[in-house]
Amino acid sequence: MVREWAGESERDRAVEEYVERRLRLPRAATRTPRANRPAPAALETTLLLGPRGSGKTTLLRHLADWAERAPVARLDLAALGRDGGKPIDALAALVFDLNARKRDFPPLAFPSFGLLAIAVATEVDGAARESAVRDMERALGNPPADRSEVLGRLAEAAAALGTPALVRAALLLLPEWQGGWARLRTRLRLARLRRGSPHQPAGTFLLALNGRYGAQEEGERQRAEAVLFQAFVDDLCRAYEGRRARRRTTRCLVLLDNVDCPLGDAFLRLLLEARKTANASDPLVVLAAAGSYPDVLKTFPWGGPPQPGGYPGRWAADQPKFVPQRVARGLRVGQLRDLHRHEVEQQAERTLRLAGRQVPPPHADSGVKWLGWVVYELTRGQPAATARVLAALLAHGGGLPWEERLRRAFEPDGDLVDDLLERLLPIGASRELVRVLTRASAAADLAQAGTARALWAEGDEAVHKDFDDFCADVLRTLHLDTGDRDADGRTETPHPMLRFLLLRKLAATPRTAPPTAAGPTATPADGWVAAHTALRAHAADGASPGVAAYHALALGDLPAAAGYLNDRFERGSPQEWCTELCRLRRAPVRTPGGALEGPPWEHYEQLVAFLGEGEIDSRLRTVTRLLAASWIAPEPPDGAATDRAGDPYRNPLGDPYAELFGEIAARFRTLAAHTGSADWYPVLLAKAAQYEGKPW
């Protein structure tokens, strides 16, 4: 069973601390007389952005449990929308949760909302409904004395014309109607109407408010919805006034999931407008989660489209706190980052502990660090992928070694690959789009895939727009600052975990006939060879020899890739050459599960066996061995050249224990000894030192 780690990682605790700071009500504000209090600053609605599988839903579920003693409501707007729910249904469910009695917390009352709920739920003609809406608009803007008169008149009208069960349910929200004059005035009338009316539980009322209300015209319905949301905000503001408010030490927490669905967009729009119209500090802490940029933020008066180069609120890797960016009045946006390596190691430690002594420990000085490193290299901290990979490793029974568990986990016909692809691909992705993305995964970045027309089969033009939309959505792709683009210095690639899985599918497709001198003979849809051949030809035609060498190596043409790297030696700066080496070593290896058959050393010797044939320049021989070993081995600890390489693809399964690191270090030292440049010598020695340890 996959364990949910919500609330345990540093990332989730940072979001929890952010919510806690806003949820806690200052004690001074609850003790100072209202006339002497300074006007409090309004709290912005916080939008939490994160792609599928980033842990938004589990985090909101954790926050709801964590804040259980405070007034808290959590809504999945996508699920409610699939059931035909309207914004009023969602607001009713939210009110019902906030109205729940809490220990040591005075109950919240929603008199305005309750009576407006009666007004829209009772069976009255259009004129009476219009009159009820106008009455409520006046009540929200009038003094308390006038409010009581209008609310009382609405209660009388609802009791006379409506269904008694609905009236009784709504009156539960109104503490002043539980006793006193209002109850005396309506008790006899309710008693007369009770006969012949079926009993309806109070809980079902709030989830079915819109049953008869849905027949309204669009314009009137939207106006009535806006009034209802204003009543909700107004009731909350008044609940935090007076003597009872002195006992309130916390604000109300509202957790909204999937606000980028149609219902979520409408609900968020109404809530933002109501909070803006109130022009006061309401006691709401709203955390709304979305897997894409909601349309409401593009069209709202103080909203706007995403900023060039990415969405706002990017969470920097070195930033421990969750600090959303204020993008407009009343709105902050923050992106939910992937897990850091040490957070993955925490999950790996528990996995090793659950495996027990019957499983041999990893062949490393620290099994926890090794397993955490190898899983992080594969998933790059993607929360859903990290949890599922570790669960899959535990699922293998007996005493199977960990490296063998990793090799079997990513077989393309296994459950893990299909499960993760279902989780990481866009919702509702067509089979045609998945097929195109699988072929496009051969490219180092999405721009290459989109412009290489030889990669696209006949008939793919129809799905090209879906591919373009995928490329443009930064929540589905990585936007990396490579520093080699004139426009904005950014390159889009699929998330490394998604690309790794798509490459496993591509590697399992049938092989095609090798290309001839005239060009590829296979159609672009036939698999690994066809995709990389098309991309290699496109790069050659576009005068991009480095990209052509990348795809040559992916096709197994080590001599061509090594020849390119050797020609670049001592041309330009040593840092640029190391970056070229980094790009080439990340060329994917065609193995269905990502791991090689047999020991890494044996595969390495097979790759360089051609060096024993004929006369080969000594430097070319060294560069070839360096590239071959680097291609199989995992990534070294990150360095400046590594960061600028542009291609985030990682595959540690070829050499999971870094057995070839010593060979790579030796080849770097050999190159350093034979260079005649004082600039190159220290750089090559520094690279050799980078491979003298272990990457974990």
N, C-alpha and C positions, 0 to 999 in steps of 0.2 A: 504494500500500500504506500502511495506517495504521501509523504508528510508535508504539511503546509508549515513553512517557517515564518509565517507572518508575525511580526512583532519581535522577532528574536535577532534579526540582523541589525547592524548599525544603521543601515539605510532606513529601515522601518522605525527604529527607535528615534531617529532624527525627525521623521514626520510626526511621530507621537509627541515628541517634545514641542514641536511647532504648534500642534493642536492644543496641547495642554496650556501653553502660555496664553493662548487666546480664550480658552474655555474658562480659566480661573477668573472670577470676578474680584476686583480689588476690594479689600475689606473696608478701606476708607470710603469707598463709594456707597457701600451698603449702610454705613452708620451716619453719614452726613445728611442733614435734612435736605430734601430735594431742592428747596429754594436757594440753598447755599452751595449746591454742587456745581462744579464747572461742567460745561457740556462735554460729554465723552466723545472721543473720536470714533467714527463709524468703522465697523469691521468689514473688510473686503471679503467677497466670495472668493475662495481659492479653487482654481481649476487645476487638477492633477492630471497631467498628460503622461501616457505610457502605452506602448504597443501591446498587442496580444501577448499574454503569458508573462507580463512584467510584474504581476502580483497585485494589481489594483484592487480586485475584488476581495482577495484574501486579506489585504491590508485594511480595507473598509470593514470587513467582518471582525477583524481583530480590534479595531478602534471602537466598534459598537459594543463588544464585550468589555473592553477596557473601561469605557465610560458608562457602564451599566447603571451606576448609582446616580448619574446625572440625567436630566431629560435628554434623550437621544433617540433619533429615528434614522433608520437605514432603508433606502429604497433602491430596488433594481428597476430602473425605468424601462429598460429594454424588455424585461420579462412582463412588466405590467402593460407595455404597449402591445406585445404579442397577444395578450388576452383581450385586446380591444379597449384598454384603459384610456381615459382622457386626463388632461391636467387636473381637473377637479378630483378625479379618483385618486391620483397621486397625492394631492394636497390633503385629501381626507385621510388617507392612510398615514401620512406624516403627522397630522393633528392627533389621530388616534394613539400613535406611539408616544408623542410628547405629553399627552394627557394622562398617561399611565402614572399611578401613584408610586412615589419613590420614598424610600426610608430617609428621614431627616431632611426632606425637601418639600416645601409647601407645594400643593398641587397647582397646576397651571389651569387657568380658565380661558375659554374661547367663546365668550358670549356673542360677539359680532359674527364670527365665523359660523357658529351654531345656528343662528337665526337666518343667516343668508343661505346656509345649507338647506334649511327648511323651505326657504323661498324658492329655491331652484328645484327642490325635490317634490313639492306638493303639486297636485293636479289643479292648476288654475288657468284661466284664459290668458291670452297674450297681454291684454291691458293690465290685468292684475299683476302679472309677473313684471312688466315694465315699471309699474308703480312700486313694487317691492324693491327693485334695483335702485330706483331713485331715492326711496326712503333710506336704503342702506348707505348710499352715497352721502346723503345729508347727515346720517347718524355718525359716520366716520369723521366728519368735519365739525360737528357741533359739540358744545360743552357736555359734560356728563349728565346734567339734569335733562337736557333735551334728548340726549341719547337714550335715557331710560324710557322716556315717553314713546319714542319711535320704536324701540325694541319691544316694548310691551304691546304696541299695536300690531307689530308683525307677529308676535307670539299668538295673539288672539286670532288673527286671520289664518295663521297656519293651523291652529287647533280646530278652527271651524271648517276649513276646506280640505285639509290634508288627511293623510292616513295616520291614525293614532300611533301605530308602531314607530313610524318615522319621527313623529313629534316627540314621543317619549325618549327615543334614542338621542335625538339632538339635544333635548333638555339635560341630558347627563353632562354635557359640556358647560352648562350654565349654572354655577353654584347658587346664584341668587334665585334661580327658579326651583331649586330643591326645597325651598320653604318660603314663607312670607306671602306677600300679596299676589305675586304672579301665580303661585301654585293654587291659591284659593280661587282665583279668577278662572283658571283653566280646568280645575279638577272635575267639576260637574259636567262640563262640556265634553271632556275626554271620556268620562264614564259613560255618557250617552252614546258616544261614537264607538266605544270599545266593542259593543256587541256586533257580531257579524264580520269583524276584521281579524284576519289570521295574525297570530303572534309572530313577530320578527325580532330575532336577537339584536341587541344594540350593536354588537361587533360587525354584523353584516351590513348594517346601514351605511357606515362610513366607506365601505368598499364598493357600494352600489349606488352612490349618490346620482350618478349620471344617467340612470335608467330612462327616466322620462325627459330629463333635461337635454338629452342628445338630439331631440327633434328641433331644437332652436335653429334659426338662421345663423350663418357664420358670423356676420358682424355683431349681432346682438349677443351671441354666445361668447365671443371674445371679450366684449365689454363686461359682461357679467362675470366672466372668469377673472378679469383684472380686478373687479371690485372684491371678489372673494379673496384673492391674494392680498389685497390691501387690508381687508378685514383681519386676515390671519396675522399680518405683520403688526397691525394696530393692537390687536389683543395681546400679543407678546410684549409689546412696549409697555402697555398698561399693567401687565402682570408683574412687571419689575418696578412698579411705583407703589408708594404707600407703606404702611407698617409691615405688611407681610413680606415686602421685598427685602426687609432687613435680614431675613433668614435665608435669603438666596445667596449662596456663595459661588455659584457656577452659572455660566451661560448655557444655552441650549445647543446641542450638537446635531447637525443635520448632515448625513452622509448620503450622497447621491451617486449611484453607479450608472455608467453608460449614458451620460447626458448627451452623447453625440448621436443618439437615435432620434427619430422624429418626435416621439413623446418627450424625450429628454430635452430636445431643443426648444419645444414649446413651453415646457415647464420652467426651464432655466430662464427663458426670456421673460415670462410672467413674474418670476421671483426677483430677478434683477430689477425689473421695472418697478415692482412694488417697494423694494427696499430703497430705490432711488427716489420714488415719489414721497415716501415717508419723511425723507429729509431729517432723519433722527437716528440715533444710535440704538438699533434694535439688538436684543440679546441673542442673536443668531451667529453661530460659528458654522459656516457652510463649507464643506469639502466635497467638491464634485469631481468625479473621475471620468476620463474619456480616453478612448483609444485612437481618436483622430480629432482634428480641430473642429469644434461644433460650429454649425452654420450661423448660430445666433451671434457669435463673436465677430463674424465678418460683416454683418448687416446692422448690428446694434448701433445706436447713435454715437456712443463713445467707444465702440469696438473698432475692429479693423482686421485686415488680412495678416497672415504671418509675416514677420520681418524677413527681408532678403537674407538668404543664407541659413535659414532655419527658424524654428519656433522659439518664442521667448521662454525664459525661465530654465535654460539649460543648467543642469546640475554638474558643476565642474568636478573632476575626479578627485582633486585635492581639497575639496570643500566639505568639511565634516557636517555642517548644518544644512538643513533644508531651508533655502531662502528663495521663495517664489518672487518673480519679478512683477512689479506693479505696472500693468499695461494700460490701465484706464481707471477712471473714478469707480471705486467699488469692486475692482477685479484684480486679482493676482493670478499669475500662471507659473507653474513649476513642473518640470519634467521629472519623472521617476527614473533614476539611474539603474543600471544593472549592478549586480553585487560585485564588491571588490574580492580580490583573491583570498584575503584572510577570512572573509565571510564565507566563502566556499569551503575553506579548510575547516571551519567549524562544523559544517555539515558532513564533510569527509570523516572527521573524527568520530562522529556518531555512527556513520556507516561501518567503519572498521570495528567499532565496539559491538555493533549488532551482528556482524558476521561471525564473531566468536572465534575460538581457538582452532576449530576444525578447518578454517581457511588459512593457508600459509600467509604470513605477512609479506608485504611487498619487499622486493630486493633493493631496499634503499635504506639509508641511515635514518630517515624519518618517514615512516609509512604515511603519517597524516599529511605531512607537507608534500610528499610525492603524489598521493591520490588527489589532494586538493589542487595541486598544480596541474596535473594532467586533465582533470575535469574542467578546471578554469580555462585551460588552453583551448579546449574543445568548445565550451559554451560561452566563454568570455563573460561569465557571470549572469547570463540570461536566467532569471529565477525559475521559470517553468522547466526549461531544459536541464538546469542543474539538478533540480529535485528528481526529475524523471530518469536521468542518467544514473544517478546514485541508486535509485530504487531498482533500476534494471540490473545493476551490478550485484545487488543483493539477491535478486531473483534466481540467479544461477546457483543450483544446489551443490552439495558435496564440497570437496577441497580444491576446486578449480582455482588456479592462480589468478591474480588480479589482472595481469597483462592479457591472459586468455579471455577473461570476462570482458575486457575492453574490446578485444578483437571480435568477439561474437556479438557484442551489443549492437554494432552498427551494420550488420549484414542488411543489405537493401530490402530483403524480403521479410525482415523481422518486424515485430510489433512496435519496437521503439522508434524506428525511422518513420513509419507511417503515423504513429501517434504524435510525434513532435512536429512533423510537417503539417498535420491537421491543426496543431496549436499555433504554429508560427506563421502559416500562410494567411493572407487576408480572408476575412469572413466572406463566404460565398464565392471564392475564387473558382472560376470555371476550369474545366479540364484543359481547355485550350491555353488559358493563361498559365496554368501549372506546367504544361508542356513547354511553353515558351520560356518560363523562368528556369526550368531544368536545363534547357539548352543554353540560356544566357549565363548560367552559373559558371560556364567555362571561361568567361571573360573576367579580367581582373577588376573591371568596374562596369557599371551599367551603361555608361556612355559608349564604351566599345561595343557592347552588345546591341545597343539601339541603332548605331550607325553602320554596323557591319551587315550590309544587305545580303551578302552571301550566306549569312547565318539564318536568315528568315526563309521559311519554306513558302511555297505558293499558297495563298489563302490566309497567311498570317496577318495581312493588313487589317483584317476585321478586329483582331485582338490587340493591335498595336496601341490603341488608345488606353486599354486596360494596363498594358505594360508601361506606357508613359505615366499614367496616374500612379502606379506603384513606384516608379523612379522618383516622382516629384514629392512623395510623402516621406518626410524625414523620420516619421515615427516607425516606418517599416524598413528603412535603410539606414546605413551609417553615413554620416557626412563628415569626411575626414579632411583636415587641413593639410594638403600635401605641399603647398607652396609652389606648385608648378603649373597652376592654371592662371590665365590672365584675368578671367572674369571675377571670380570671388575666392579663388584658391581652394575650392571644395570639390571632392570627388565622391560620388554616390556608389556604394556597394551594398549588396544584401548583408544583413547581419551575418557575421562569421558562422554562427551555428546553423542558420538557414542555408547558407551557401554550402557548408560541409555536407548537409543532408541531401541537398539537390545534386551535388556532385556524386554522392553514393548512388543515387538513382541513375545519373548519367553514365556512370562507370558500368552499370549492370545492363545497359542496353546493348543489343547485338553489334558486333564489330562490322565495319564496312570494308570494301576493297580500298587499298591504299591509293592516294591521289597520284595522278600522272603529272608529267611536266606541264601539261596544259592547264592543270587546275584540278580541283576535287571532282571525283567521279561519282560520289555518293550524294544523295539528297541531304539537306541540313538536318532532317529529322531522324537520321539513322544512328546517332550516338556520339560517343566520345571523340573518335577519330574525325568524323565529319565536322563537329563543332570546332575543335581546336584547329583543324586544317583551314576552315573558313576564316577563323579569326587570325591565323598566321598570315594567310594571303592578304587579308584586309590591312594588317599592320605593315606588310611589305609594300603594298601599293601606296600606303599613306606615309612612307618614309619614316616608319617607327621601328628601327631595327631591334630596340630593346624589347618591345612588345612581341615582335616576331620571335625573338629568342625565347621569351617566356613560354609561348605556345609550342615552340619546337621542343623544349624540355618536357612539357606536359605530354607531348606525343612520343617521348622516349628518345628524341634526337639529341643526346648529350653532346656529341661532337660539335653540332652547330651552335648550341647554346654556349658551350665552353669557348668556342672560337670567337664568338662575339665578345665575351667577357675578357678574353685574352687581348683582343684588339683594343679594348678600352683601357688596358692597364697603362698607367703613367701618362694618360691623357686627361687633362682636367685635374681636379683635386682628388686626393685619396678618399675624402668623405663621399664624393659623388660616386666613385667606383664601389665603395662599400654599400652604398644605397642600391646600385645596380645589382650587386651580388644578393642583397636582401630580397629584391624583387624577384630575381630568378629562383632563389631557393624556396620561395612560396608557391611556385608553380605546382598545381595539384598532381598527385601520383594516381595513376589509374589502378586502384584496388577497390573492389566492391565494398569492403568494410572499413577501408581507410588504413588497415594494418598490412604489413608485408608478410609473406609466407617465409618462414625460416628466420634465422638470426640476422640482425642488421649487417654484420660484417660480411656474411656470405653474399647478400644482395649487393653490397657495395663493391665487392670484388668482381661480381658479374657485370656491373655497370662499366667498370674501367678496364675490363679484360682486353678491349681493343687497343689499349695503349701499348701492349706488348708486340703489336704488329707494325713493323716498319720503323723508320726514323721519325721521331716526334721531338719538337723543340722542348727543351727542359722546362721552360717557364709554362708553356702550354700544357705540359704534362702535370705540373703542379696545380695550375688553375683548374684543370679538368678534375683532378682528385679532390680539390677543395670544393668545387661546385657539387660533385656527386655526393660527397659526404654531407655537405650542408643541406642538400635536397632531401636526404633521408632523415637526417637528425632533426630534433626539435629546435625551436627558437632559443637563442641564448637570452640572458637577461637583457631587458630593453636598453637601448642606447639611443643616441641622437640620430644616427643613420637609420636605425630600426624604426623610429617614430616617423621619419619622413618617407618611408618606403611606399606608403599609399595603399598597399594591399594588406588588409588585416587578416587574411586567411592563415589559419594555424592548424597543423596536424601533427601532434606528438606521437601518434600511434606507430609510425614507421620505426622509431627507435625510442621506445618509452623510457628506457633507463639511461639515455644519452651515452651509449657506449662509444659512439663515434666522435665525441667531443675532443678526445685526445688527438685523433687523426686530424681534425680540423685545426686545432691549435698548432700542430706541427707544420701543417701546410702554410699557415699564416706566417710562422717564423721563417720558413724557407723562402717565402716571397720577400720578407723583410731583409733577409741576408743577401739577396741578389738584386735588390733595388739600388739604383744609383742616386736616388733623390733623398735629400735630408728631410723633405716634407712628408714623404711616404713612410719612411722607416718607423717613426714613433707611432703612427696611426695603425700600421699593420701589427706592431707588437702589442698595442692596446687591444686590438681585436683578438689576438691570440690569447691574451690574458682573460678575455671575456669568456672563452671556452674552457678555461682550466678548472673551473668549478662545475657545479651541477645547477641546472636552471631552477630547481626547487629549493 
